[in-house]
Amino acid sequence: MKYNRLGNTGLKVSELCLGTMTFGGRGMWTAIGTLPQEQVNALVKQSVDGGINFIDTANIYSEGLSEEMTGKAIRDLGLNRDDLVVATKVRGIVGQGPNNSGLSRKHILEQADKSLKRLQMDYIDLYQIHGFDPQTPLEETLDALDSLVKSGKVRYIGCSNLAAWHIMKALGISAREHLAKFVSLQAYYTIAGRDLEREVVPLLLDQQLGLMVWSPLAGGILSGKYNRKMQAAEGRRLNFDFPPINKDKAFDIIDVMEKIAKKHKATVAQVALSWLLHQPVVTSVIIGANKPEQLKDNLESINLKLGSDELAELDEISRLSPEYPGWMINRQGGDRK
């Protein structure tokens, strides 16, 4: 397992991160997973034994139960809290009241305390906003997050699911007001969904922010379970067809991945994860599982080294179609590279 710096910080995180959306299962989250505590403990142990030191959860996963089970697993296993990097998030709907969602100062400070209580921890390593809140000024959000950092309840702050202009505006406000700044972005990025490369990836590289990748197997499409008719014996996509994806293009990519996987005696899922691990912008890839064998397969992706010819072939089949102003920037910028 490799350990990468999280953005432009001194914090080291494992190149694979354990995601916890399968923990518990309440409300809509039953479509993702319904793991009981005993199985959660086993997956956390398997992850840590495999070299993972990074765990990602959120206050809305299984309506808070995921955070509770994550904290309990760490205690049940006798793990050293300080050896782990624990990340959680705030933004989503947690109740019926008008202030039970969003990124207001009130909501952020309340939810941070509730997350700490559920996790039974004194601090959160990485506290992330889970999306954009169009009703709350970014100044208010960042000031509230800065308060948490100054109080010691949070070590670093990050963001998720934001547009490039959201992130750049936030970084500018933090610099101007001398507030804690985002050090990472958690975003959807796969070989079958490379939209992030248009605007966000150049920003992350320029501003030295870390990238945590969610749904690296495109909601299971890249797991190798499905055929072109989306038929499979089991799988999340059968009940929860998310995230949106161009399935025809995805299966064209999978055809190439299957050939490469066969050559390396690997799985399609391992090729998909390995491709991400070969991308310079990626800090950590979030993997989740319902079964130990799924987690074992994902963990082994760190040992799959793709050759330059294989990466070129995968790049060719999955490349984004040109889009303005990107194609004009590339055309005009050739003499300045």
ROKE-848749 format. One record per residue: x, y, z of N, C-alpha, C, O in turn. Coordinates in steps of 0.02 Angstrom, whole numbers, padded with zeros to 5 digits, always signed. Layout:
N
XYZXYZXYZXYZ ...
REM end
This chain:
337
+00042-00060+00000+00000+00000+00000+00044+00063+00000+00090+00069+00040 +00028+00108-00045+00061+00173-00046+00022+00222-00003-00039+00216+00005 +00058+00272+00024+00027+00325+00063+00044+00391+00030+00102+00408+00022 -00008+00428+00012+00001+00491-00024-00017+00550+00021-00059+00545+00065 +00016+00606+00008-00002+00667+00043-00072+00689+00021-00088+00686-00038 -00112+00711+00069-00179+00736+00052-00172+00808+00031-00167+00854+00073 -00173+00819-00035-00164+00886-00060-00097+00914-00041-00046+00879-00042 -00096+00978-00024-00034+01012-00005-00026+01013+00071-00009+01064+00100 -00040+00955+00103-00032+00950+00175+00022+00898+00190+00049+00867+00145 +00037+00890+00254+00084+00838+00274+00050+00774+00293+00083+00727+00315 -00017+00771+00286-00055+00712+00306-00049+00657+00254-00060+00669+00195 -00032+00597+00275-00024+00540+00231-00086+00494+00235-00106+00473+00290 -00114+00479+00177-00173+00435+00175-00159+00378+00126-00122+00386+00077 -00188+00320+00140-00178+00262+00097-00210+00274+00029-00260+00309+00023 -00180+00244-00023-00205+00254-00091-00274+00223-00102-00308+00240-00150 -00294+00178-00058-00362+00153-00056-00393+00175+00010-00360+00175+00062 -00456+00195+00007-00493+00219+00066-00554+00175+00074-00587+00158+00025 -00570+00156+00135-00629+00115+00148-00691+00159+00151-00697+00202+00194 -00738+00147+00106-00802+00182+00107-00852+00143+00149-00849+00081+00152 -00899+00178+00180-00943+00146+00229-01017+00151+00212-01060+00145+00256 -01034+00161+00149-01104+00166+00129-01142+00101+00138-01203+00101+00142 -01106+00045+00142-01140-00020+00150-01153-00037+00223-01183-00089+00238 -01132+00006+00269-01138-00008+00340-01209+00009+00364-01232+00065+00354 -01243-00039+00395-01307-00026+00427-01365-00038+00382-01391-00094+00378 -01387+00014+00347-01444+00007+00302-01508+00033+00333-01546-00004+00363 -01520+00098+00324-01584+00128+00345-01610+00170+00287-01571+00198+00249 -01675+00174+00281-01705+00216+00230-01682+00196+00161-01679+00136+00145 -01667+00246+00119-01646+00234+00050-01580+00195+00046-01564+00166-00005 -01542+00195+00101-01475+00165+00100-01477+00088+00100-01425+00056+00092 -01535+00059+00110-01541-00014+00106-01524-00040+00036-01505-00098+00028 -01531+00003-00014-01514-00017-00083-01439-00024-00092-01416-00056-00139 -01400+00007-00047-01327+00005-00051-01299-00053-00011-01254-00089-00034 -01325-00062+00050-01299-00115+00092-01334-00115+00160-01361-00064+00181 -01334-00172+00192-01368-00179+00258-01324-00219+00305-01349-00262+00341 -01260-00206+00305-01213-00246+00344-01224-00236+00419-01229-00180+00443 -01227-00292+00457-01231-00287+00530-01161-00273+00560-01111-00276+00524 -01159-00258+00624-01097-00237+00656-01042-00290+00650-00984-00272+00639 -01059-00352+00657-01008-00405+00654-00972-00405+00587-00911-00411+00584 -01010-00397+00532-00979-00395+00466-00942-00330+00454-00891-00329+00419 -00967-00276+00482-00932-00212+00477-00863-00218+00510-00813-00196+00482 -00862-00247+00570-00798-00256+00605-00750-00297+00563-00690-00280+00559 -00775-00349+00530-00732-00392+00489-00703-00354+00430-00645-00362+00413 -00744-00312+00398-00720-00274+00340-00669-00221+00361-00620-00209+00326 -00682-00189+00417-00634-00138+00442-00567-00172+00458-00515-00146+00440 -00569-00230+00491-00508-00266+00507-00471-00287+00444-00410-00279+00439 -00508-00313+00395-00478-00335+00332-00445-00276+00296-00391-00283+00267 -00477-00218+00300-00449-00158+00268-00385-00135+00301-00335-00121+00268 -00387-00131+00367-00328-00108+00405-00271-00158+00397-00213-00138+00390 -00287-00223+00399-00235-00274+00388-00205-00268+00318-00147-00285+00308 -00245-00242+00270-00220-00233+00202-00182-00168+00191-00159-00154+00136 -00176-00128+00244-00136-00067+00240-00176-00003+00237-00147+00052+00235 -00242-00007+00236-00284+00053+00233-00283+00089+00300-00293+00058+00353 -00271+00155+00299-00275+00195+00359-00328+00249+00354-00335+00291+00399 -00366+00249+00299-00412+00302+00281-00483+00274+00277-00495+00226+00240 -00530+00303+00315-00599+00280+00317-00645+00340+00304-00637+00393+00336 -00692+00333+00258-00737+00388+00240-00809+00370+00254-00833+00316+00234 -00844+00414+00289-00915+00404+00303-00951+00471+00294-00922+00518+00267 -01014+00475+00316-01052+00537+00310-01109+00535+00360-01133+00481+00379 -01132+00594+00381-01186+00597+00430-01252+00569+00403-01294+00548+00441 -01260+00569+00336-01323+00545+00308-01322+00471+00290-01375+00442+00278 -01264+00439+00288-01262+00368+00270-01301+00327+00321-01286+00328+00381 -01352+00291+00297-01395+00252+00340-01422+00293+00399-01430+00269+00455 -01434+00357+00384-01463+00404+00432-01423+00407+00497-01451+00409+00552 -01357+00407+00490-01313+00414+00548-01286+00348+00574-01237+00347+00611 -01318+00293+00555-01297+00227+00581-01228+00208+00556-01191+00174+00592 -01210+00229+00496-01143+00213+00469-01088+00243+00514-01039+00209+00528 -01097+00305+00535-01047+00335+00580-01043+00296+00646-00989+00282+00671 -01102+00279+00674-01102+00242+00737-01064+00176+00730-01024+00158+00773 -01077+00140+00676-01047+00074+00667-00973+00079+00651-00933+00036+00671 -00954+00132+00616-00882+00143+00602-00844+00154+00667-00792+00123+00678 -00870+00198+00710-00837+00211+00774-00835+00149+00818-00785+00136+00851 -00890+00112+00819-00892+00051+00860-00843-00001+00835-00811-00036+00875 -00837-00008+00769-00789-00057+00742-00718-00040+00764-00680-00085+00782 -00700+00023+00761-00633+00044+00782-00620+00026+00855-00566+00003+00873 -00671+00037+00896-00663+00021+00968-00664-00055+00979-00623-00081+01017 -00710-00090+00946-00715-00163+00956-00650-00198+00936-00630-00247+00967 -00617-00171+00884-00555-00202+00859-00493-00180+00898-00439-00207+00888 -00502-00131+00942-00446-00106+00980-00395-00069+00939-00336-00069+00954 -00419-00037+00885-00373+00000+00841-00353+00066+00874-00392+00096+00911 -00294+00089+00859-00270+00153+00884-00301+00208+00842-00285+00215+00783 -00344+00248+00873-00378+00301+00837-00330+00346+00800-00343+00367+00744 -00274+00362+00831-00227+00410+00801-00189+00381+00741-00157+00419+00705 -00193+00316+00731-00162+00286+00672-00208+00291+00611-00186+00277+00555 -00270+00311+00622-00319+00313+00568-00334+00385+00547-00328+00432+00587 -00354+00393+00485-00378+00456+00459-00452+00446+00445-00471+00411+00398 -00494+00478+00485-00567+00468+00480-00598+00531+00450-00588+00587+00473 -00637+00520+00397-00669+00576+00362-00745+00566+00365-00770+00511+00360 -00781+00622+00373-00853+00620+00368-00877+00684+00334-00836+00726+00314 -00943+00690+00326-00970+00745+00285-01032+00776+00315-01065+00747+00358 -01048+00837+00290-01107+00873+00311-01137+00908+00251-01100+00934+00209 -01203+00910+00246-01240+00948+00196-01311+00922+00187-01358+00960+00179 -01318+00855+00190-01381+00824+00172-01437+00835+00222-01427+00863+00276 -01496+00811+00203-01556+00819+00244-01555+00768+00302-01548+00708+00291 -01562+00793+00364-01560+00750+00423-01624+00756+00464-01628+00728+00519 -01673+00793+00439-01735+00801+00476-01784+00842+00435-01770+00861+00379 -01843+00856+00465-01897+00891+00429-01894+00966+00436-01927+01002+00398 -01856+00992+00483-01855+01063+00496-01820+01103+00442-01782+01075+00403 -01832+01169+00439-01802+01211+00387-01726+01218+00393-01694+01237+00344 -01698+01203+00451-01626+01209+00460-01592+01141+00465-01535+01137+00488 -01626+01089+00444-01599+01021+00449-01564+00998+00385-01561+00938+00372 -01538+01044+00347-01496+01028+00290-01457+01091+00272-01468+01144+00300 -01412+01084+00224-01375+01142+00201-01309+01153+00236-01284+01109+00271 -01282+01212+00225-01215+01228+00250-01214+01293+00289-01165+01330+00287 -01268+01307+00326-01268+01365+00370-01222+01352+00429-01205+01294+00444 -01203+01404+00463-01161+01397+00523-01197+01353+00575-01166+01309+00606 -01261+01366+00585-01300+01327+00633-01297+01253+00617-01283+01212+00661 -01311+01236+00555-01315+01165+00536-01247+01131+00541-01241+01075+00566 -01195+01164+00516-01128+01135+00517-01105+01120+00588-01081+01065+00602 -01111+01169+00633-01086+01160+00701-01126+01106+00738-01098+01067+00775 -01192+01105+00727-01233+01053+00759-01215+00984+00734-01208+00937+00773 -01208+00978+00668-01194+00913+00638-01124+00887+00655-01114+00827+00662 -01076+00932+00661-01008+00910+00680-01011+00878+00749-00980+00826+00760 -01046+00909+00796-01052+00882+00863-01088+00815+00863-01068+00768+00898 -01140+00809+00822-01177+00746+00819-01135+00690+00786-01139+00632+00807 -01096+00709+00736-01052+00659+00705-01000+00634+00755-00987+00574+00759 -00970+00680+00792-00921+00661+00842-00952+00615+00895-00920+00567+00917 -01013+00629+00914-01047+00588+00964-01060+00518+00937-01049+00468+00971 -01083+00514+00873-01096+00448+00844-01032+00408+00834-01030+00348+00848 -00980+00442+00812-00915+00409+00803-00881+00394+00869-00836+00352+00873 -00902+00428+00922-00871+00426+00988-00797+00442+00983-00753+00406+01006 -00784+00499+00951-00716+00524+00941-00710+00596+00965-00760+00632+00970 -00649+00617+00979-00636+00686+01000-00625+00733+00941-00633+00793+00948 -00607+00705+00884-00594+00747+00826-00607+00709+00762-00606+00647+00760 -00619+00747+00709-00627+00720+00641-00567+00742+00601-00549+00801+00600 -00534+00695+00568-00475+00713+00529-00492+00756+00469-00460+00807+00456 -00543+00736+00431-00561+00772+00370-00637+00782+00370-00674+00734+00364 -00659+00844+00377-00730+00861+00377-00747+00893+00310-00719+00945+00293 -00793+00862+00273-00806+00883+00205-00878+00908+00197-00924+00879+00225 -00886+00961+00158-00954+00979+00139-00974+00932+00082-00935+00919+00036 -01035+00906+00086-01056+00851+00042-01083+00875-00025-01100+00835-00068 -01085+00940-00034-01110+00969-00096-01117+01044-00089-01095+01072-00039 -01147+01076-00139-01155+01149-00139-01222+01168-00108-01272+01133-00119 -01223+01222-00071-01284+01249-00043-01296+01318-00072-01264+01366-00052 -01342+01325-00120-01352+01389-00154-01383+01443-00109-01383+01501-00127 -01409+01423-00049-01441+01472-00006-01394+01501+00047-01411+01550+00080 -01336+01471+00056-01290+01494+00108-01228+01524+00076-01196+01491+00034 -01209+01585+00094-01147+01614+00067-01087+01570+00085-01083+01544+00140 -01042+01563+00038-00982+01524+00052-00942+01553+00110-00910+01516+00147 -00945+01619+00119-00910+01650+00175-00935+01622+00242-00895+01608+00287 -01001+01613+00249-01029+01586+00310-01007+01513+00321-00988+01494+00376 -01010+01474+00268-00990+01404+00272-00918+01396+00293-00901+01358+00338 -00875+01434+00259-00803+01428+00273-00786+01454+00343-00742+01427+00376 -00820+01506+00366-00808+01532+00433-00827+01480+00486-00793+01472+00536 -00883+01444+00474-00904+01392+00521-00853+01335+00521-00836+01309+00575 -00830+01314+00463-00780+01261+00459-00715+01282+00492-00682+01242+00526 -00696+01346+00483-00636+01372+00515-00642+01370+00591-00593+01355+00626 -00701+01384+00616-00713+01380+00689-00701+01310+00715-00672+01301+00769 -00722+01260+00676-00712+01191+00697-00638+01172+00698-00615+01136+00742 -00601+01198+00648-00529+01185+00647-00495+01217+00706-00454+01186+00740 -00512+01280+00719-00481+01316+00775-00499+01286+00843-00460+01291+00890 -00558+01254+00847-00579+01223+00910-00544+01156+00923-00545+01131+00979 -00514+01128+00870-00481+01063+00877-00527+01005+00861-00506+00947+00863 -00591+01019+00846-00638+00965+00830-00625+00936+00761-00642+00878+00747 -00594+00975+00717-00580+00955+00648-00508+00972+00632-00483+01025+00651 -00473+00927+00597-00403+00938+00579-00397+00973+00510-00359+01021+00503 -00435+00948+00461-00433+00975+00393-00504+00978+00366-00548+00943+00389 -00514+01022+00316-00579+01026+00285-00573+01010+00210-00522+01024+00178 -00627+00981+00184-00628+00963+00113-00698+00975+00085-00743+00995+00121 -00706+00962+00021-00770+00972-00012-00785+00911-00055-00743+00869-00067 -00847+00909-00079-00868+00853-00121-00922+00877-00170-00965+00917-00153 -00919+00851-00231-00971+00863-00281-00980+00937-00298-01036+00959-00309 -00926+00974-00301-00929+01044-00319-00903+01055-00390-00864+01016-00416 -00927+01109-00421-00901+01130-00486-00834+01166-00475-00818+01187-00419 -00796+01172-00529-00731+01204-00524-00737+01275-00497-00696+01297-00457 -00788+01313-00520-00794+01382-00497-00812+01386-00423-00791+01433-00389 -00851+01337-00397-00865+01335-00326-00800+01330-00286-00789+01367-00238 -00758+01283-00306-00696+01268-00270-00650+01329-00272-00622+01348-00221 -00642+01358-00331-00595+01414-00339-00620+01475-00300-00580+01510-00269 -00685+01486-00300-00713+01542-00262-00700+01531-00187-00681+01577-00151 -00711+01469-00164-00700+01453-00093-00627+01463-00074-00612+01490-00021 -00581+01441-00116-00510+01450-00102-00492+01524-00099-00451+01545-00057 -00522+01564-00142-00509+01636-00141-00535+01669-00078-00501+01712-00049 -00594+01648-00055-00621+01676+00008-00577+01656+00067-00562+01698+00109 -00556+01594+00069-00513+01571+00124-00448+01611+00126-00424+01629+00180 -00419+01624+00068-00356+01662+00065-00367+01734+00087-00327+01762+00124 -00422+01763+00064-00437+01833+00080-00452+01843+00154-00431+01892+00185 -00491+01797+00183-00514+01804+00252-00470+01766+00302-00485+01765+00362 -00416+01735+00278-00371+01697+00321-00408+01641+00359-00400+01633+00419 -00447+01603+00321-00485+01548+00349-00454+01482+00326-00417+01479+00277 -00470+01428+00362-00449+01362+00340-00475+01350+00270-00530+01371+00253 -00434+01317+00228-00454+01307+00158-00464+01233+00144-00438+01189+00179 -00504+01220+00092-00513+01151+00070-00446+01122+00048-00409+01153+00011 -00432+01061+00071-00370+01028+00052-00384+00970+00004-00337+00941-00024 -00448+00954-00006-00464+00896-00048-00534+00903-00077-00576+00940-00052 -00544+00866-00130-00610+00858-00161-00627+00784-00164-00584+00744-00183 -00688+00766-00146-00713+00699-00157-00761+00702-00215-00810+00739-00213 -00747+00663-00268-00786+00670-00329-00792+00603-00366-00753+00556-00355 -00842+00600-00409-00851+00542-00452-00803+00545-00511-00800+00596-00547 -00766+00492-00521-00716+00490-00575-00702+00417-00590-00681+00380-00547 -00714+00396-00652-00699+00328-00672-00675+00329-00745-00681+00380-00779 -00649+00274-00767-00628+00268-00836-00688+00273-00883-00680+00288-00942 -00748+00260-00857-00809+00265-00897-00845+00331-00886-00898+00342-00915 -00817+00374-00845-00847+00439-00831-00793+00490-00815-00781+00504-00757 -00761+00517-00867-00703+00560-00858-00719+00635-00862-00674+00675-00875 -00782+00653-00850-00803+00723-00855-00761+00769-00810-00752+00828-00826 -00737+00743-00755-00698+00783-00708-00637+00814-00741-00612+00866-00717 -00613+00784-00794-00551+00807-00826-00560+00873-00864-00510+00906-00880 -00622+00893-00878-00632+00954-00917-00610+01017-00879-00571+01056-00905 -00635+01026-00819-00621+01087-00781-00590+01073-00712-00546+01109-00690 -00614+01020-00679-00596+01010-00609-00525+00983-00601-00487+01007-00558 -00506+00934-00641-00438+00905-00634-00384+00958-00644-00337+00960-00605 -00388+01001-00696-00337+01053-00702-00334+01099-00641-00280+01120-00620 -00392+01113-00611-00393+01155-00551-00358+01120-00493-00318+01150-00458 -00374+01056-00483-00344+01018-00428-00269+01016-00434-00233+01024-00384 -00244+01005-00494-00172+01002-00504-00140+01071-00493-00087+01076-00463 -00173+01123-00517-00146+01191-00511-00146+01213-00438-00098+01244-00415 -00199+01198-00401-00206+01222-00332-00181+01171-00280-00183+01183-00220 -00158+01113-00304-00129+01061-00262-00179+01035-00210-00164+01030-00151 -00239+01020-00233-00289+00988-00191-00288+00913-00204-00275+00890-00259 -00302+00875-00151-00306+00802-00158-00372+00782-00189-00421+00819-00185 -00373+00724-00221-00435+00697-00251-00450+00629-00221-00410+00582-00227 -00508+00624-00189-00535+00561-00166-00589+00541-00215-00635+00580-00229 -00585+00481-00242-00632+00459-00294-00687+00416-00263-00674+00366-00231 -00751+00437-00274-00806+00395-00253-00836+00357-00313-00832+00380-00370 -00865+00300-00299-00894+00255-00349-00845+00242-00406-00862+00253-00464 -00785+00217-00391-00735+00205-00443-00754+00151-00493-00725+00146-00547 -00804+00110-00475-00828+00057-00521-00894+00078-00553-00931+00036-00579 -00908+00143-00552-00968+00170-00584-01032+00135-00561-01073+00113-00602 -01039+00129-00496-01098+00097-00468-01103+00023-00485-01157-00005-00485 -01046-00008-00498-01044-00080-00511-01039-00099-00584-01025-00157-00600 -01050-00051-00629-01046-00066-00701-00978-00095-00719-00973-00141-00759 -00925-00068-00688-00857-00090-00704-00833-00148-00661-00773-00163-00659 -00880-00180-00626-00861-00237-00584-00851-00301-00624-00821-00348-00599 -00878-00301-00685-00874-00362-00725-00935-00407-00717-00938-00460-00747 -00983-00385-00676-01042-00427-00663-01094-00424-00719-01132-00471-00729 -01095-00368-00755-01150-00354-00800-01131-00368-00873-01074-00361-00893 -01182-00387-00912-01173-00390-00985-01206-00329-01016-01232-00286-00980 -01204-00324-01082-01229-00264-01116-01305-00253-01106-01329-00197-01115 -01340-00305-01087-01412-00297-01074-01425-00281-01000-01482-00282-00977 -01370-00266-00963-01374-00250-00892-01404-00308-00852-01440-00297-00803 -01389-00368-00873-01411-00427-00837-01355-00451-00791-01297-00454-00811 -01374-00469-00730-01325-00495-00682-01362-00535-00629-01421-00524-00617 -01326-00581-00598-01357-00621-00545-01372-00578-00484-01421-00589-00449 -01328-00529-00471-01337-00483-00415-01297-00420-00430-01255-00419-00475 -01311-00368-00392-01273-00306-00401-01316-00246-00386-01377-00247-00393 -01283-00192-00363-01317-00131-00342-01358-00100-00398-01413-00074-00386 -01333-00103-00459-01367-00070-00515-01436-00098-00529-01478-00065-00560 -01449-00159-00507-01514-00190-00518-01568-00153-00479-01626-00151-00500 -01550-00124-00421-01598-00090-00378-01586-00015-00374-01631+00023-00355 -01526+00007-00392-01507+00078-00384-01462+00097-00442-01401+00093-00437 -01494+00118-00497-01458+00131-00560-01425+00200-00557-01450+00248-00587 -01369+00204-00523-01335+00268-00510-01261+00254-00501-01244+00201-00475 -01217+00298-00521-01228+00363-00554-01244+00356-00628-01232+00303-00658 -01271+00409-00659-01286+00407-00730-01223+00392-00771-01169+00415-00755 -01232+00354-00824-01174+00334-00864-01196+00317-00935-01252+00293-00946 -01152+00329-00982-01163+00307-01051-01145+00233-01054-01087+00214-01060 -01196+00191-01050-01183+00119-01043-01153+00089-01106-01111+00043-01101 -01172+00113-01164-01143+00086-01226-01068+00099-01228-01029+00054-01244 -01048+00159-01210-00976+00175-01209-00941+00135-01154-00885+00112-01163 -00975+00128-01097-00945+00091-01042-00928+00019-01063-00875-00006-01046 -00973-00013-01099-00961-00082-01118-00909-00088-01174-00875-00139-01180 -00901-00036-01214-00845-00034-01262-00779-00032-01224-00730-00064-01243 -00778+00007-01170-00718+00011-01127-00706-00055-01092-00649-00078-01086 -00759-00086-01068-00753-00150-01033-00724-00204-01079-00687-00248-01056 -00741-00201-01143-00713-00250-01190-00637-00247-01190-00604-00299-01191 -00610-00187-01188-00537-00178-01186-00510-00199-01118-00457-00231-01114 -00546-00181-01065-00524-00199-00998-00522-00274-00987-00478-00300-00953 -00570-00310-01016-00572-00383-01009-00510-00415-01041-00482-00462-01013 -00490-00388-01098-00430-00414-01131-00368-00403-01087-00326-00447-01080 -00362-00343-01058-00305-00326-01015-00307-00368-00951-00256-00392-00927 -00367-00376-00924-00374-00415-00862-00352-00488-00873-00318-00517-00831 -00372-00515-00929-00353-00585-00945-00278-00592-00951-00249-00641-00928 -00245-00543-00980-00173-00544-00988-00137-00545-00921-00086-00578-00912 -00165-00507-00873-00134-00501-00807-00162-00551-00756-00142-00551-00698 -00209-00594-00778-00243-00640-00732-00276-00601-00675-00272-00620-00617 -00307-00546-00695-00340-00502-00647-00414-00498-00664-00438-00533-00709 -00451-00456-00628-00522-00446-00641-00532-00378-00674-00490-00334-00671 -00590-00370-00705-00608-00306-00735-00608-00251-00683-00585-00196-00695 -00635-00266-00624-00636-00217-00570-00566-00194-00551-00554-00135-00540 -00519-00240-00549-00450-00222-00532-00419-00177-00585-00381-00131-00569 -00435-00189-00648-00410-00146-00702-00439-00076-00694-00403-00026-00702 -00504-00071-00679-00535-00005-00670-00504+00033-00613-00492+00093-00619 -00491+00000-00557-00460+00032-00500-00387+00050-00514-00364+00104-00496 -00352+00005-00547-00282+00017-00563-00275+00078-00610-00228+00117-00602 -00321+00084-00658-00318+00142-00703-00322+00207-00663-00285+00254-00677 -00365+00209-00613-00371+00269-00571-00306+00281-00532-00283+00337-00527 -00278+00227-00505-00217+00234-00465-00158+00257-00507-00109+00281-00479 -00163+00250-00573-00110+00273-00618-00119+00347-00637-00075+00376-00670 -00175+00378-00617-00187+00448-00635-00154+00494-00584-00168+00488-00524 -00111+00540-00606-00073+00582-00559-00116+00624-00512-00093+00641-00457 -00177+00641-00532-00219+00684-00491-00251+00646-00433-00273+00677-00384 -00253+00580-00437-00289+00540-00386-00246+00530-00324-00189+00508-00328 -00275+00547-00266-00242+00536-00202-00262+00470-00172-00220+00431-00149 -00328+00457-00171-00354+00396-00140-00419+00376-00174-00460+00419-00192 -00428+00311-00183-00487+00284-00215-00530+00250-00161-00506+00206-00126 -00592+00271-00156-00637+00245-00104-00668+00180-00128-00700+00177-00180 -00658+00127-00089-00686+00062-00106-00734+00041-00050-00721+00052+00009 -00790+00013-00071-00838-00013-00023-00856-00084-00041-00844-00106-00098 -00884-00120+00006-00898-00190-00008-00954-00215+00038-00965-00189+00093 -00990-00265+00013-01038-00301+00054-01011-00369+00077-01036-00399+00124 -00958-00392+00042-00930-00458+00056-00854-00455+00061-00823-00414+00027 -00824-00498+00102-00751-00499+00108-00716-00512+00042-00662-00483+00029 -00745-00554-00001-00712-00570-00064-00711-00509-00111-00665-00501-00151 -00763-00467-00107-00763-00404-00146-00706-00359-00123-00669-00332-00164 -00700-00352-00058-00647-00309-00030-00578-00337-00047-00533-00299-00064 -00571-00403-00043-00506-00434-00060-00488-00420-00132-00430-00403-00146 -00536-00426-00177-00523-00412-00248-00501-00340-00258-00454-00326-00295 -00535-00293-00225-00518-00222-00232-00450-00207-00203-00411-00169-00232 -00435-00237-00145-00369-00225-00113-00312-00247-00158-00258-00216-00157 -00323-00300-00196-00269-00326-00239-00256-00282-00300-00207-00294-00336 -00298-00232-00312-00287-00187-00369-00222-00148-00363-00194-00126-00413 -00198-00138-00301-00136-00100-00293-00076-00136-00322-00024-00106-00334 -00083-00201-00333-00027-00241-00360-00028-00246-00436+00018-00274-00466 -00080-00219-00467-00087-00223-00540-00055-00162-00572-00081-00106-00566 +00001-00172-00605+00036-00117-00638+00023-00121-00713+00040-00170-00746 -00007-00069-00739-00024-00068-00810+00034-00039-00850+00065+00010-00829 +00048-00068-00908+00101-00044-00951+00080+00019-00988+00021+00034-00992 +00129+00056-01015+00114+00118-01050+00070+00106-01111+00027+00147-01127 +00080+00049-01145+00038+00033-01202-00034+00018-01182-00081+00036-01217 -00042-00015-01124-00109-00029-01099-00144+00034-01077-00204+00043-01090 -00108+00079-01044-00137+00142-01023-00158+00184-01084-00209+00217-01083 -00117+00182-01135-00132+00219-01197-00195+00190-01230-00237+00228-01256 -00202+00124-01230-00260+00093-01260-00324+00110-01221-00376+00123-01250 -00318+00109-01155-00375+00127-01113-00393+00201-01121-00452+00219-01121 -00342+00242-01127-00354+00314-01136-00391+00327-01202-00436+00368-01205 -00371+00292-01254-00400+00301-01320-00474+00282-01321-00516+00319-01348 -00491+00226-01291-00560+00202-01294-00606+00242-01248-00666+00245-01259 -00578+00274-01196-00619+00308-01146-00616+00384-01150-00648+00419-01111 -00577+00410-01197-00564+00482-01200-00629+00522-01209-00675+00501-01244 -00630+00581-01178-00687+00626-01186-00688+00656-01256-00635+00666-01286 -00747+00670-01281-00752+00706-01344-00731+00778-01333-00745+00806-01280 -00699+00810-01382-00677+00879-01374-00736+00926-01359-00790+00917-01386 -00724+00974-01315-00776+01021-01295-00745+01091-01288-00691+01098-01260 -00781+01141-01312-00757+01210-01306-00767+01234-01234-00818+01217-01204 -00720+01272-01203-00661+01302-01236-00598+01259-01232-00544+01281-01250 -00606+01196-01207-00548+01154-01199-00508+01144-01262-00446+01149-01261 -00543+01131-01318-00506+01118-01380-00470+01181-01404-00418+01176-01437 -00498+01240-01389-00465+01302-01410-00405+01318-01365-00354+01343-01389 -00412+01304-01301-00357+01314-01254-00298+01270-01274-00240+01292-01273 -00312+01207-01291-00259+01161-01312-00226+01185-01377-00165+01181-01384 -00268+01208-01423-00241+01230-01488-00196+01291-01480-00143+01295-01511 -00218+01339-01439-00179+01401-01432-00119+01394-01386-00071+01432-01390 -00123+01344-01340-00071+01340-01289-00010+01299-01308+00037+01293-01269 -00010+01271-01368+00044+01227-01387+00113+01258-01385+00162+01224-01370 +00117+01323-01399+00183+01356-01403+00209+01375-01334+00265+01399-01328 +00168+01366-01281+00188+01388-01214+00198+01330-01165+00211+01340-01106 +00193+01269-01190+00201+01211-01145+00274+01198-01132+00291+01152-01095 
REM end
